[in-house]
Amino acid sequence: MPNRQLVIDYRPLDSLVPYARNARTHSEAQVAEIAGSIREFGFTNPVLIADDGTLIAGHGRVLAARLLGMETVPAIALTGLSETQRRALVLADNRIALNAGWDESLLALELSDLKEAGLDLGILGFEDGELDRLLAGAEEDDAGRCCRTLPSEGFTGVVQRVKGLP
């Protein structure tokens, strides 16, 4: 595991080079969703770049920044990666996130609470039918069920189990 200090600095959009073999695609609708998220919450997730300014992660965020008329974006330069590591990270960064799931009871509860707080749920990236189904589930679950917590060993214990530590 590389031991490096990560530094965020703002890079001009024109200095960032899309990775020519980036297999991840972004529809216009999805770029608009990303732009809406940036507009609502700010640019909260820096792009990852190689030493030469080639994007490793954040192609969609860069497209959204262009759509919003931004001139710079926060970036983290990942130094010391081999060409093979860089290419693999482009894939891993996108794919590993897709392997996650949702606790639909907690998701429904959170969506319901956000809706009650007046948040426009449309900015979250869920499709309308999906939101309707989840919110209907939250109403059914509202009969006293609340929240689950992490296993008794807490977050540290989960991380240790994942890493294979004692």
Helices and strands as residue ranges (DSSP letters): E 8-12, G 13-15, H 28-41, E 47-49, E 55-57, H 59-67, E 72-77, H 83-98, H 104-116, G 121-124, H 128-141, H 154-163
